[in-house]
Amino acid sequence: QGRLVESGGGLVQAGNSLTLSCVVSDRTFSIHPMGWFRQGPGKEREFVAAISPSGLREIYSDSVKGRFTISRENIKNTLYLQMNNLNLEDTAVYFCAASRSVTTIGELLNTAPKAPGEYEYWGQGTQVTVSS
């Protein structure tokens, strides 16, 4: 079982940007769909973005679409989340997660789950706090 370690969180003013990273210590990183989730104060954990193993398919929640970009560097076993134009509602602990590995060409190209139940491995999270 690989380990997922997030970094890049911090305190940022509204309107500014932040980039999160998630390094995965697993040689099979390139065949796992990956996702970002977040949990704000007093809220349930919610889906933010997901990316297929190939990186060709990305999906986003409506609340971050157009502001956040998910990406991955398979050669570095690293997942990213570029967050632009942050607002107060983006304050949360952000988690990266790995879904089960896939094997077919179609899955490698397109699989990017939204449901938390589709993810097997989770990082410990990194805090993002947006101030006014």
Chimera marker file (.cmm) of the C-alpha trace (Angstrom):
<marker_set name="trace">
<marker id="1" x="0.000" y="0.000" z="0.000" r="1" g="1" b="0" radius="0.5"/>
<marker id="2" x="1.411" y="3.352" z="-1.050" r="1" g="1" b="0" radius="0.5"/>
<marker id="3" x="1.615" y="6.427" z="1.118" r="1" g="1" b="0" radius="0.5"/>
<marker id="4" x="0.128" y="9.761" z="0.053" r="1" g="1" b="0" radius="0.5"/>
<marker id="5" x="1.622" y="12.961" z="1.427" r="1" g="1" b="0" radius="0.5"/>
<marker id="6" x="0.076" y="16.334" z="0.686" r="1" g="1" b="0" radius="0.5"/>
<marker id="7" x="1.873" y="19.653" z="0.921" r="1" g="1" b="0" radius="0.5"/>
<marker id="8" x="1.439" y="23.256" z="-0.135" r="1" g="1" b="0" radius="0.5"/>
<marker id="9" x="-1.381" y="24.316" z="2.121" r="1" g="1" b="0" radius="0.5"/>
<marker id="10" x="-1.330" y="27.527" z="4.104" r="1" g="1" b="0" radius="0.5"/>
<marker id="11" x="-2.934" y="30.887" z="4.737" r="1" g="1" b="0" radius="0.5"/>
<marker id="12" x="-3.768" y="32.970" z="1.687" r="1" g="1" b="0" radius="0.5"/>
<marker id="13" x="-5.828" y="36.075" z="1.007" r="1" g="1" b="0" radius="0.5"/>
<marker id="14" x="-8.993" y="35.850" z="-1.026" r="1" g="1" b="0" radius="0.5"/>
<marker id="15" x="-8.350" y="36.253" z="-4.716" r="1" g="1" b="0" radius="0.5"/>
<marker id="16" x="-4.889" y="34.759" z="-4.544" r="1" g="1" b="0" radius="0.5"/>
<marker id="17" x="-3.557" y="31.385" z="-5.652" r="1" g="1" b="0" radius="0.5"/>
<marker id="18" x="-2.083" y="28.279" z="-4.087" r="1" g="1" b="0" radius="0.5"/>
<marker id="19" x="-0.771" y="24.999" z="-5.463" r="1" g="1" b="0" radius="0.5"/>
<marker id="20" x="-1.104" y="21.741" z="-3.578" r="1" g="1" b="0" radius="0.5"/>
<marker id="21" x="1.068" y="18.711" z="-4.213" r="1" g="1" b="0" radius="0.5"/>
<marker id="22" x="0.602" y="15.073" z="-3.303" r="1" g="1" b="0" radius="0.5"/>
<marker id="23" x="3.538" y="12.695" z="-3.543" r="1" g="1" b="0" radius="0.5"/>
<marker id="24" x="2.683" y="9.024" z="-3.701" r="1" g="1" b="0" radius="0.5"/>
<marker id="25" x="5.202" y="6.406" z="-2.639" r="1" g="1" b="0" radius="0.5"/>
<marker id="26" x="3.903" y="3.692" z="-4.928" r="1" g="1" b="0" radius="0.5"/>
<marker id="27" x="5.481" y="2.456" z="-8.148" r="1" g="1" b="0" radius="0.5"/>
<marker id="28" x="1.999" y="1.867" z="-9.594" r="1" g="1" b="0" radius="0.5"/>
<marker id="29" x="0.986" y="5.535" z="-9.336" r="1" g="1" b="0" radius="0.5"/>
<marker id="30" x="0.585" y="5.817" z="-13.108" r="1" g="1" b="0" radius="0.5"/>
<marker id="31" x="-2.295" y="3.323" z="-13.225" r="1" g="1" b="0" radius="0.5"/>
<marker id="32" x="-4.349" y="4.874" z="-10.432" r="1" g="1" b="0" radius="0.5"/>
<marker id="33" x="-7.034" y="7.480" z="-10.995" r="1" g="1" b="0" radius="0.5"/>
<marker id="34" x="-6.418" y="10.262" z="-8.497" r="1" g="1" b="0" radius="0.5"/>
<marker id="35" x="-8.614" y="12.801" z="-6.813" r="1" g="1" b="0" radius="0.5"/>
<marker id="36" x="-8.717" y="15.780" z="-4.492" r="1" g="1" b="0" radius="0.5"/>
<marker id="37" x="-11.341" y="16.148" z="-1.797" r="1" g="1" b="0" radius="0.5"/>
<marker id="38" x="-11.836" y="18.726" z="0.915" r="1" g="1" b="0" radius="0.5"/>
<marker id="39" x="-13.560" y="19.063" z="4.248" r="1" g="1" b="0" radius="0.5"/>
<marker id="40" x="-14.462" y="22.479" z="5.527" r="1" g="1" b="0" radius="0.5"/>
<marker id="41" x="-15.267" y="23.349" z="9.153" r="1" g="1" b="0" radius="0.5"/>
<marker id="42" x="-18.434" y="21.572" z="10.181" r="1" g="1" b="0" radius="0.5"/>
<marker id="43" x="-18.945" y="20.147" z="6.702" r="1" g="1" b="0" radius="0.5"/>
<marker id="44" x="-18.902" y="16.755" z="5.077" r="1" g="1" b="0" radius="0.5"/>
<marker id="45" x="-15.955" y="15.731" z="2.931" r="1" g="1" b="0" radius="0.5"/>
<marker id="46" x="-16.670" y="16.800" z="-0.644" r="1" g="1" b="0" radius="0.5"/>
<marker id="47" x="-15.289" y="16.041" z="-4.057" r="1" g="1" b="0" radius="0.5"/>
<marker id="48" x="-13.098" y="18.710" z="-5.652" r="1" g="1" b="0" radius="0.5"/>
<marker id="49" x="-11.434" y="17.224" z="-8.742" r="1" g="1" b="0" radius="0.5"/>
<marker id="50" x="-10.299" y="13.951" z="-10.278" r="1" g="1" b="0" radius="0.5"/>
<marker id="51" x="-7.948" y="12.930" z="-13.050" r="1" g="1" b="0" radius="0.5"/>
<marker id="52" x="-7.554" y="9.742" z="-15.028" r="1" g="1" b="0" radius="0.5"/>
<marker id="53" x="-4.279" y="7.795" z="-14.904" r="1" g="1" b="0" radius="0.5"/>
<marker id="54" x="-3.262" y="9.122" z="-18.305" r="1" g="1" b="0" radius="0.5"/>
<marker id="55" x="-4.108" y="12.674" z="-17.304" r="1" g="1" b="0" radius="0.5"/>
<marker id="56" x="-6.349" y="13.051" z="-20.340" r="1" g="1" b="0" radius="0.5"/>
<marker id="57" x="-9.599" y="13.301" z="-18.414" r="1" g="1" b="0" radius="0.5"/>
<marker id="58" x="-10.230" y="15.811" z="-15.665" r="1" g="1" b="0" radius="0.5"/>
<marker id="59" x="-13.476" y="16.447" z="-13.821" r="1" g="1" b="0" radius="0.5"/>
<marker id="60" x="-14.331" y="19.154" z="-11.324" r="1" g="1" b="0" radius="0.5"/>
<marker id="61" x="-17.021" y="20.071" z="-8.884" r="1" g="1" b="0" radius="0.5"/>
<marker id="62" x="-19.166" y="22.997" z="-9.939" r="1" g="1" b="0" radius="0.5"/>
<marker id="63" x="-17.825" y="25.090" z="-7.066" r="1" g="1" b="0" radius="0.5"/>
<marker id="64" x="-14.231" y="25.001" z="-8.340" r="1" g="1" b="0" radius="0.5"/>
<marker id="65" x="-14.681" y="24.626" z="-12.096" r="1" g="1" b="0" radius="0.5"/>
<marker id="66" x="-12.817" y="27.343" z="-13.929" r="1" g="1" b="0" radius="0.5"/>
<marker id="67" x="-10.691" y="28.215" z="-10.890" r="1" g="1" b="0" radius="0.5"/>
<marker id="68" x="-8.904" y="24.961" z="-9.981" r="1" g="1" b="0" radius="0.5"/>
<marker id="69" x="-6.799" y="22.716" z="-12.186" r="1" g="1" b="0" radius="0.5"/>
<marker id="70" x="-5.816" y="19.163" z="-11.362" r="1" g="1" b="0" radius="0.5"/>
<marker id="71" x="-2.747" y="17.653" z="-12.985" r="1" g="1" b="0" radius="0.5"/>
<marker id="72" x="-0.260" y="14.869" z="-12.492" r="1" g="1" b="0" radius="0.5"/>
<marker id="73" x="3.320" y="13.969" z="-13.298" r="1" g="1" b="0" radius="0.5"/>
<marker id="74" x="3.440" y="10.202" z="-13.423" r="1" g="1" b="0" radius="0.5"/>
<marker id="75" x="7.213" y="10.130" z="-13.725" r="1" g="1" b="0" radius="0.5"/>
<marker id="76" x="7.402" y="11.961" z="-10.376" r="1" g="1" b="0" radius="0.5"/>
<marker id="77" x="4.514" y="10.091" z="-8.714" r="1" g="1" b="0" radius="0.5"/>
<marker id="78" x="2.989" y="13.482" z="-7.978" r="1" g="1" b="0" radius="0.5"/>
<marker id="79" x="-0.507" y="14.925" z="-8.137" r="1" g="1" b="0" radius="0.5"/>
<marker id="80" x="-1.163" y="18.671" z="-8.159" r="1" g="1" b="0" radius="0.5"/>
<marker id="81" x="-4.044" y="21.038" z="-7.551" r="1" g="1" b="0" radius="0.5"/>
<marker id="82" x="-3.585" y="24.576" z="-8.826" r="1" g="1" b="0" radius="0.5"/>
<marker id="83" x="-6.099" y="26.807" z="-7.054" r="1" g="1" b="0" radius="0.5"/>
<marker id="84" x="-6.746" y="30.294" z="-8.415" r="1" g="1" b="0" radius="0.5"/>
<marker id="85" x="-9.044" y="33.085" z="-7.301" r="1" g="1" b="0" radius="0.5"/>
<marker id="86" x="-9.528" y="31.507" z="-3.903" r="1" g="1" b="0" radius="0.5"/>
<marker id="87" x="-12.505" y="32.567" z="-1.810" r="1" g="1" b="0" radius="0.5"/>
<marker id="88" x="-13.520" y="32.110" z="1.811" r="1" g="1" b="0" radius="0.5"/>
<marker id="89" x="-15.602" y="29.042" z="0.976" r="1" g="1" b="0" radius="0.5"/>
<marker id="90" x="-12.442" y="27.236" z="-0.182" r="1" g="1" b="0" radius="0.5"/>
<marker id="91" x="-11.164" y="27.107" z="3.407" r="1" g="1" b="0" radius="0.5"/>
<marker id="92" x="-10.833" y="23.406" z="4.211" r="1" g="1" b="0" radius="0.5"/>
<marker id="93" x="-8.501" y="20.516" z="4.773" r="1" g="1" b="0" radius="0.5"/>
<marker id="94" x="-7.607" y="19.168" z="1.357" r="1" g="1" b="0" radius="0.5"/>
<marker id="95" x="-7.000" y="15.458" z="0.850" r="1" g="1" b="0" radius="0.5"/>
<marker id="96" x="-5.541" y="13.606" z="-2.084" r="1" g="1" b="0" radius="0.5"/>
<marker id="97" x="-6.772" y="10.114" z="-2.750" r="1" g="1" b="0" radius="0.5"/>
<marker id="98" x="-5.968" y="7.176" z="-5.001" r="1" g="1" b="0" radius="0.5"/>
<marker id="99" x="-8.595" y="4.994" z="-6.585" r="1" g="1" b="0" radius="0.5"/>
<marker id="100" x="-8.074" y="1.341" z="-7.382" r="1" g="1" b="0" radius="0.5"/>
<marker id="101" x="-5.606" y="0.660" z="-10.159" r="1" g="1" b="0" radius="0.5"/>
<marker id="102" x="-6.975" y="0.135" z="-13.659" r="1" g="1" b="0" radius="0.5"/>
<marker id="103" x="-5.737" y="-1.980" z="-16.518" r="1" g="1" b="0" radius="0.5"/>
<marker id="104" x="-7.615" y="-1.390" z="-19.766" r="1" g="1" b="0" radius="0.5"/>
<marker id="105" x="-6.783" y="1.336" z="-22.253" r="1" g="1" b="0" radius="0.5"/>
<marker id="106" x="-10.207" y="2.852" z="-21.809" r="1" g="1" b="0" radius="0.5"/>
<marker id="107" x="-9.838" y="2.977" z="-18.039" r="1" g="1" b="0" radius="0.5"/>
<marker id="108" x="-6.369" y="4.473" z="-18.230" r="1" g="1" b="0" radius="0.5"/>
<marker id="109" x="-7.650" y="7.207" z="-20.489" r="1" g="1" b="0" radius="0.5"/>
<marker id="110" x="-10.992" y="7.986" z="-18.897" r="1" g="1" b="0" radius="0.5"/>
<marker id="111" x="-11.463" y="6.762" z="-15.348" r="1" g="1" b="0" radius="0.5"/>
<marker id="112" x="-11.766" y="9.679" z="-12.939" r="1" g="1" b="0" radius="0.5"/>
<marker id="113" x="-14.229" y="8.878" z="-10.156" r="1" g="1" b="0" radius="0.5"/>
<marker id="114" x="-16.112" y="11.452" z="-8.095" r="1" g="1" b="0" radius="0.5"/>
<marker id="115" x="-17.434" y="9.288" z="-5.289" r="1" g="1" b="0" radius="0.5"/>
<marker id="116" x="-15.275" y="9.015" z="-2.153" r="1" g="1" b="0" radius="0.5"/>
<marker id="117" x="-16.159" y="5.343" z="-1.948" r="1" g="1" b="0" radius="0.5"/>
<marker id="118" x="-14.259" y="4.749" z="-5.171" r="1" g="1" b="0" radius="0.5"/>
<marker id="119" x="-10.995" y="5.738" z="-3.494" r="1" g="1" b="0" radius="0.5"/>
<marker id="120" x="-8.926" y="3.276" z="-1.520" r="1" g="1" b="0" radius="0.5"/>
<marker id="121" x="-5.997" y="5.309" z="-0.237" r="1" g="1" b="0" radius="0.5"/>
<marker id="122" x="-6.003" y="8.730" z="1.370" r="1" g="1" b="0" radius="0.5"/>
<marker id="123" x="-3.469" y="11.251" z="2.518" r="1" g="1" b="0" radius="0.5"/>
<marker id="124" x="-3.546" y="12.964" z="5.898" r="1" g="1" b="0" radius="0.5"/>
<marker id="125" x="-4.612" y="16.285" z="4.437" r="1" g="1" b="0" radius="0.5"/>
<marker id="126" x="-3.233" y="19.794" z="4.226" r="1" g="1" b="0" radius="0.5"/>
<marker id="127" x="-4.981" y="22.868" z="5.609" r="1" g="1" b="0" radius="0.5"/>
<marker id="128" x="-5.924" y="25.720" z="3.304" r="1" g="1" b="0" radius="0.5"/>
<marker id="129" x="-7.217" y="28.857" z="4.969" r="1" g="1" b="0" radius="0.5"/>
<marker id="130" x="-8.477" y="31.769" z="2.909" r="1" g="1" b="0" radius="0.5"/>
<marker id="131" x="-8.749" y="35.133" z="4.631" r="1" g="1" b="0" radius="0.5"/>
<marker id="132" x="-10.613" y="38.245" z="3.564" r="1" g="1" b="0" radius="0.5"/>
<link id1="1" id2="2" r="1" g="1" b="0" radius="0.2"/>
<link id1="2" id2="3" r="1" g="1" b="0" radius="0.2"/>
<link id1="3" id2="4" r="1" g="1" b="0" radius="0.2"/>
<link id1="4" id2="5" r="1" g="1" b="0" radius="0.2"/>
<link id1="5" id2="6" r="1" g="1" b="0" radius="0.2"/>
<link id1="6" id2="7" r="1" g="1" b="0" radius="0.2"/>
<link id1="7" id2="8" r="1" g="1" b="0" radius="0.2"/>
<link id1="8" id2="9" r="1" g="1" b="0" radius="0.2"/>
<link id1="9" id2="10" r="1" g="1" b="0" radius="0.2"/>
<link id1="10" id2="11" r="1" g="1" b="0" radius="0.2"/>
<link id1="11" id2="12" r="1" g="1" b="0" radius="0.2"/>
<link id1="12" id2="13" r="1" g="1" b="0" radius="0.2"/>
<link id1="13" id2="14" r="1" g="1" b="0" radius="0.2"/>
<link id1="14" id2="15" r="1" g="1" b="0" radius="0.2"/>
<link id1="15" id2="16" r="1" g="1" b="0" radius="0.2"/>
<link id1="16" id2="17" r="1" g="1" b="0" radius="0.2"/>
<link id1="17" id2="18" r="1" g="1" b="0" radius="0.2"/>
<link id1="18" id2="19" r="1" g="1" b="0" radius="0.2"/>
<link id1="19" id2="20" r="1" g="1" b="0" radius="0.2"/>
<link id1="20" id2="21" r="1" g="1" b="0" radius="0.2"/>
<link id1="21" id2="22" r="1" g="1" b="0" radius="0.2"/>
<link id1="22" id2="23" r="1" g="1" b="0" radius="0.2"/>
<link id1="23" id2="24" r="1" g="1" b="0" radius="0.2"/>
<link id1="24" id2="25" r="1" g="1" b="0" radius="0.2"/>
<link id1="25" id2="26" r="1" g="1" b="0" radius="0.2"/>
<link id1="26" id2="27" r="1" g="1" b="0" radius="0.2"/>
<link id1="27" id2="28" r="1" g="1" b="0" radius="0.2"/>
<link id1="28" id2="29" r="1" g="1" b="0" radius="0.2"/>
<link id1="29" id2="30" r="1" g="1" b="0" radius="0.2"/>
<link id1="30" id2="31" r="1" g="1" b="0" radius="0.2"/>
<link id1="31" id2="32" r="1" g="1" b="0" radius="0.2"/>
<link id1="32" id2="33" r="1" g="1" b="0" radius="0.2"/>
<link id1="33" id2="34" r="1" g="1" b="0" radius="0.2"/>
<link id1="34" id2="35" r="1" g="1" b="0" radius="0.2"/>
<link id1="35" id2="36" r="1" g="1" b="0" radius="0.2"/>
<link id1="36" id2="37" r="1" g="1" b="0" radius="0.2"/>
<link id1="37" id2="38" r="1" g="1" b="0" radius="0.2"/>
<link id1="38" id2="39" r="1" g="1" b="0" radius="0.2"/>
<link id1="39" id2="40" r="1" g="1" b="0" radius="0.2"/>
<link id1="40" id2="41" r="1" g="1" b="0" radius="0.2"/>
<link id1="41" id2="42" r="1" g="1" b="0" radius="0.2"/>
<link id1="42" id2="43" r="1" g="1" b="0" radius="0.2"/>
<link id1="43" id2="44" r="1" g="1" b="0" radius="0.2"/>
<link id1="44" id2="45" r="1" g="1" b="0" radius="0.2"/>
<link id1="45" id2="46" r="1" g="1" b="0" radius="0.2"/>
<link id1="46" id2="47" r="1" g="1" b="0" radius="0.2"/>
<link id1="47" id2="48" r="1" g="1" b="0" radius="0.2"/>
<link id1="48" id2="49" r="1" g="1" b="0" radius="0.2"/>
<link id1="49" id2="50" r="1" g="1" b="0" radius="0.2"/>
<link id1="50" id2="51" r="1" g="1" b="0" radius="0.2"/>
<link id1="51" id2="52" r="1" g="1" b="0" radius="0.2"/>
<link id1="52" id2="53" r="1" g="1" b="0" radius="0.2"/>
<link id1="53" id2="54" r="1" g="1" b="0" radius="0.2"/>
<link id1="54" id2="55" r="1" g="1" b="0" radius="0.2"/>
<link id1="55" id2="56" r="1" g="1" b="0" radius="0.2"/>
<link id1="56" id2="57" r="1" g="1" b="0" radius="0.2"/>
<link id1="57" id2="58" r="1" g="1" b="0" radius="0.2"/>
<link id1="58" id2="59" r="1" g="1" b="0" radius="0.2"/>
<link id1="59" id2="60" r="1" g="1" b="0" radius="0.2"/>
<link id1="60" id2="61" r="1" g="1" b="0" radius="0.2"/>
<link id1="61" id2="62" r="1" g="1" b="0" radius="0.2"/>
<link id1="62" id2="63" r="1" g="1" b="0" radius="0.2"/>
<link id1="63" id2="64" r="1" g="1" b="0" radius="0.2"/>
<link id1="64" id2="65" r="1" g="1" b="0" radius="0.2"/>
<link id1="65" id2="66" r="1" g="1" b="0" radius="0.2"/>
<link id1="66" id2="67" r="1" g="1" b="0" radius="0.2"/>
<link id1="67" id2="68" r="1" g="1" b="0" radius="0.2"/>
<link id1="68" id2="69" r="1" g="1" b="0" radius="0.2"/>
<link id1="69" id2="70" r="1" g="1" b="0" radius="0.2"/>
<link id1="70" id2="71" r="1" g="1" b="0" radius="0.2"/>
<link id1="71" id2="72" r="1" g="1" b="0" radius="0.2"/>
<link id1="72" id2="73" r="1" g="1" b="0" radius="0.2"/>
<link id1="73" id2="74" r="1" g="1" b="0" radius="0.2"/>
<link id1="74" id2="75" r="1" g="1" b="0" radius="0.2"/>
<link id1="75" id2="76" r="1" g="1" b="0" radius="0.2"/>
<link id1="76" id2="77" r="1" g="1" b="0" radius="0.2"/>
<link id1="77" id2="78" r="1" g="1" b="0" radius="0.2"/>
<link id1="78" id2="79" r="1" g="1" b="0" radius="0.2"/>
<link id1="79" id2="80" r="1" g="1" b="0" radius="0.2"/>
<link id1="80" id2="81" r="1" g="1" b="0" radius="0.2"/>
<link id1="81" id2="82" r="1" g="1" b="0" radius="0.2"/>
<link id1="82" id2="83" r="1" g="1" b="0" radius="0.2"/>
<link id1="83" id2="84" r="1" g="1" b="0" radius="0.2"/>
<link id1="84" id2="85" r="1" g="1" b="0" radius="0.2"/>
<link id1="85" id2="86" r="1" g="1" b="0" radius="0.2"/>
<link id1="86" id2="87" r="1" g="1" b="0" radius="0.2"/>
<link id1="87" id2="88" r="1" g="1" b="0" radius="0.2"/>
<link id1="88" id2="89" r="1" g="1" b="0" radius="0.2"/>
<link id1="89" id2="90" r="1" g="1" b="0" radius="0.2"/>
<link id1="90" id2="91" r="1" g="1" b="0" radius="0.2"/>
<link id1="91" id2="92" r="1" g="1" b="0" radius="0.2"/>
<link id1="92" id2="93" r="1" g="1" b="0" radius="0.2"/>
<link id1="93" id2="94" r="1" g="1" b="0" radius="0.2"/>
<link id1="94" id2="95" r="1" g="1" b="0" radius="0.2"/>
<link id1="95" id2="96" r="1" g="1" b="0" radius="0.2"/>
<link id1="96" id2="97" r="1" g="1" b="0" radius="0.2"/>
<link id1="97" id2="98" r="1" g="1" b="0" radius="0.2"/>
<link id1="98" id2="99" r="1" g="1" b="0" radius="0.2"/>
<link id1="99" id2="100" r="1" g="1" b="0" radius="0.2"/>
<link id1="100" id2="101" r="1" g="1" b="0" radius="0.2"/>
<link id1="101" id2="102" r="1" g="1" b="0" radius="0.2"/>
<link id1="102" id2="103" r="1" g="1" b="0" radius="0.2"/>
<link id1="103" id2="104" r="1" g="1" b="0" radius="0.2"/>
<link id1="104" id2="105" r="1" g="1" b="0" radius="0.2"/>
<link id1="105" id2="106" r="1" g="1" b="0" radius="0.2"/>
<link id1="106" id2="107" r="1" g="1" b="0" radius="0.2"/>
<link id1="107" id2="108" r="1" g="1" b="0" radius="0.2"/>
<link id1="108" id2="109" r="1" g="1" b="0" radius="0.2"/>
<link id1="109" id2="110" r="1" g="1" b="0" radius="0.2"/>
<link id1="110" id2="111" r="1" g="1" b="0" radius="0.2"/>
<link id1="111" id2="112" r="1" g="1" b="0" radius="0.2"/>
<link id1="112" id2="113" r="1" g="1" b="0" radius="0.2"/>
<link id1="113" id2="114" r="1" g="1" b="0" radius="0.2"/>
<link id1="114" id2="115" r="1" g="1" b="0" radius="0.2"/>
<link id1="115" id2="116" r="1" g="1" b="0" radius="0.2"/>
<link id1="116" id2="117" r="1" g="1" b="0" radius="0.2"/>
<link id1="117" id2="118" r="1" g="1" b="0" radius="0.2"/>
<link id1="118" id2="119" r="1" g="1" b="0" radius="0.2"/>
<link id1="119" id2="120" r="1" g="1" b="0" radius="0.2"/>
<link id1="120" id2="121" r="1" g="1" b="0" radius="0.2"/>
<link id1="121" id2="122" r="1" g="1" b="0" radius="0.2"/>
<link id1="122" id2="123" r="1" g="1" b="0" radius="0.2"/>
<link id1="123" id2="124" r="1" g="1" b="0" radius="0.2"/>
<link id1="124" id2="125" r="1" g="1" b="0" radius="0.2"/>
<link id1="125" id2="126" r="1" g="1" b="0" radius="0.2"/>
<link id1="126" id2="127" r="1" g="1" b="0" radius="0.2"/>
<link id1="127" id2="128" r="1" g="1" b="0" radius="0.2"/>
<link id1="128" id2="129" r="1" g="1" b="0" radius="0.2"/>
<link id1="129" id2="130" r="1" g="1" b="0" radius="0.2"/>
<link id1="130" id2="131" r="1" g="1" b="0" radius="0.2"/>
<link id1="131" id2="132" r="1" g="1" b="0" radius="0.2"/>
</marker_set>
